Amino acid sequence: MFITEPPASEASERIYKSSSDSQGFVMNLTHAWAWRADVFEGFAELRSQLTTRSTLSKREQAVIVCATAAQLGDSYCCLA
């Protein structure tokens, strides 16, 4: 990845562990978020609040995110 590792912190280690536990590896995106783990955790909490009562499945939510990213011209996000 072209982004260097952020300084080690309790928050960055927490999101690395969460990514590793849930997916079996740490995604490149997680390394980028580790620079601002506080913002990532706030975003994750907001996303959770917005989707908790949703009747959409995780797959349906992912399709909406991909379609939105594609429409906005974000090919990396759409393909990732």
C-alpha positions as protocol buffer text, in pm:
chain_id: "A"
residue {
  index: 1
  type: MET
  ca { x: 0 y: 0 z: 0 }
}
residue {
  index: 2
  type: PHE
  ca { x: 125 y: 350 z: -72 }
}
residue {
  index: 3
  type: ILE
  ca { x: 15 y: 491 z: 264 }
}
residue {
  index: 4
  type: THR
  ca { x: 263 y: 441 z: 545 }
}
residue {
  index: 5
  type: GLU
  ca { x: 156 y: 283 z: 870 }
}
residue {
  index: 6
  type: PRO
  ca { x: 27 y: 526 z: 1133 }
}
residue {
  index: 7
  type: PRO
  ca { x: 192 y: 542 z: 1473 }
}
residue {
  index: 8
  type: ALA
  ca { x: 78 y: 253 z: 1691 }
}
residue {
  index: 9
  type: SER
  ca { x: -211 y: 339 z: 1917 }
}
residue {
  index: 10
  type: GLU
  ca { x: -474 y: 158 z: 2118 }
}
residue {
  index: 11
  type: ALA
  ca { x: -746 y: 274 z: 1875 }
}
residue {
  index: 12
  type: SER
  ca { x: -561 y: 162 z: 1560 }
}
residue {
  index: 13
  type: GLU
  ca { x: -482 y: -177 z: 1715 }
}
residue {
  index: 14
  type: ARG
  ca { x: -851 y: -211 z: 1803 }
}
residue {
  index: 15
  type: ILE
  ca { x: -966 y: -159 z: 1443 }
}
residue {
  index: 16
  type: TYR
  ca { x: -689 y: -387 z: 1308 }
}
residue {
  index: 17
  type: LYS
  ca { x: -804 y: -662 z: 1546 }
}
residue {
  index: 18
  type: SER
  ca { x: -1168 y: -608 z: 1455 }
}
residue {
  index: 19
  type: SER
  ca { x: -1088 y: -633 z: 1083 }
}
residue {
  index: 20
  type: SER
  ca { x: -873 y: -941 z: 1133 }
}
residue {
  index: 21
  type: ASP
  ca { x: -1132 y: -1113 z: 1354 }
}
residue {
  index: 22
  type: SER
  ca { x: -1420 y: -1048 z: 1114 }
}
residue {
  index: 23
  type: GLN
  ca { x: -1243 y: -1109 z: 781 }
}
residue {
  index: 24
  type: GLY
  ca { x: -933 y: -1308 z: 864 }
}
residue {
  index: 25
  type: PHE
  ca { x: -700 y: -1032 z: 743 }
}
residue {
  index: 26
  type: VAL
  ca { x: -656 y: -655 z: 765 }
}
residue {
  index: 27
  type: MET
  ca { x: -783 y: -473 z: 455 }
}
residue {
  index: 28
  type: ASN
  ca { x: -582 y: -191 z: 297 }
}
residue {
  index: 29
  type: LEU
  ca { x: -875 y: 38 z: 372 }
}
residue {
  index: 30
  type: THR
  ca { x: -839 y: -41 z: 742 }
}
residue {
  index: 31
  type: HIS
  ca { x: -476 y: 74 z: 729 }
}
residue {
  index: 32
  type: ALA
  ca { x: -593 y: 405 z: 582 }
}
residue {
  index: 33
  type: TRP
  ca { x: -864 y: 444 z: 848 }
}
residue {
  index: 34
  type: ALA
  ca { x: -607 y: 368 z: 1120 }
}
residue {
  index: 35
  type: TRP
  ca { x: -465 y: 717 z: 1069 }
}
residue {
  index: 36
  type: ARG
  ca { x: -793 y: 851 z: 1213 }
}
residue {
  index: 37
  type: ALA
  ca { x: -928 y: 560 z: 1412 }
}
residue {
  index: 38
  type: ASP
  ca { x: -1148 y: 802 z: 1606 }
}
residue {
  index: 39
  type: VAL
  ca { x: -1322 y: 910 z: 1285 }
}
residue {
  index: 40
  type: PHE
  ca { x: -1355 y: 549 z: 1172 }
}
residue {
  index: 41
  type: GLU
  ca { x: -1516 y: 447 z: 1499 }
}
residue {
  index: 42
  type: GLY
  ca { x: -1757 y: 742 z: 1478 }
}
residue {
  index: 43
  type: PHE
  ca { x: -1843 y: 650 z: 1118 }
}
residue {
  index: 44
  type: ALA
  ca { x: -1894 y: 285 z: 1212 }
}
residue {
  index: 45
  type: GLU
  ca { x: -2125 y: 385 z: 1498 }
}
residue {
  index: 46
  type: LEU
  ca { x: -2328 y: 616 z: 1273 }
}
residue {
  index: 47
  type: ARG
  ca { x: -2356 y: 349 z: 1004 }
}
residue {
  index: 48
  type: SER
  ca { x: -2471 y: 101 z: 1266 }
}
residue {
  index: 49
  type: GLN
  ca { x: -2738 y: 340 z: 1391 }
}
residue {
  index: 50
  type: LEU
  ca { x: -2860 y: 398 z: 1037 }
}
residue {
  index: 51
  type: THR
  ca { x: -2877 y: 32 z: 940 }
}
residue {
  index: 52
  type: THR
  ca { x: -2979 y: -145 z: 1263 }
}
residue {
  index: 53
  type: ARG
  ca { x: -3351 y: -122 z: 1194 }
}
residue {
  index: 54
  type: SER
  ca { x: -3317 y: -169 z: 820 }
}
residue {
  index: 55
  type: THR
  ca { x: -3495 y: -461 z: 659 }
}
residue {
  index: 56
  type: LEU
  ca { x: -3224 y: -473 z: 392 }
}
residue {
  index: 57
  type: SER
  ca { x: -2978 y: -761 z: 409 }
}
residue {
  index: 58
  type: LYS
  ca { x: -2602 y: -695 z: 427 }
}
residue {
  index: 59
  type: ARG
  ca { x: -2584 y: -798 z: 60 }
}
residue {
  index: 60
  type: GLU
  ca { x: -2857 y: -551 z: -39 }
}
residue {
  index: 61
  type: GLN
  ca { x: -2681 y: -275 z: 155 }
}
residue {
  index: 62
  type: ALA
  ca { x: -2355 y: -360 z: -26 }
}
residue {
  index: 63
  type: VAL
  ca { x: -2530 y: -340 z: -365 }
}
residue {
  index: 64
  type: ILE
  ca { x: -2662 y: 6 z: -278 }
}
residue {
  index: 65
  type: VAL
  ca { x: -2313 y: 122 z: -173 }
}
residue {
  index: 66
  type: CYS
  ca { x: -2156 y: -18 z: -493 }
}
residue {
  index: 67
  type: ALA
  ca { x: -2424 y: 134 z: -715 }
}
residue {
  index: 68
  type: THR
  ca { x: -2388 y: 472 z: -545 }
}
residue {
  index: 69
  type: ALA
  ca { x: -2008 y: 462 z: -574 }
}
residue {
  index: 70
  type: ALA
  ca { x: -2034 y: 370 z: -942 }
}
residue {
  index: 71
  type: GLN
  ca { x: -2278 y: 652 z: -1008 }
}
residue {
  index: 72
  type: LEU
  ca { x: -2044 y: 897 z: -838 }
}
residue {
  index: 73
  type: GLY
  ca { x: -1758 y: 772 z: -1055 }
}
residue {
  index: 74
  type: ASP
  ca { x: -1560 y: 612 z: -772 }
}
residue {
  index: 75
  type: SER
  ca { x: -1429 y: 305 z: -952 }
}
residue {
  index: 76
  type: TYR
  ca { x: -1201 y: 194 z: -665 }
}
residue {
  index: 77
  type: CYS
  ca { x: -1481 y: 189 z: -408 }
}
residue {
  index: 78
  type: CYS
  ca { x: -1718 y: 27 z: -655 }
}
residue {
  index: 79
  type: LEU
  ca { x: -1472 y: -252 z: -738 }
}
residue {
  index: 80
  type: ALA
  ca { x: -1348 y: -301 z: -382 }
}
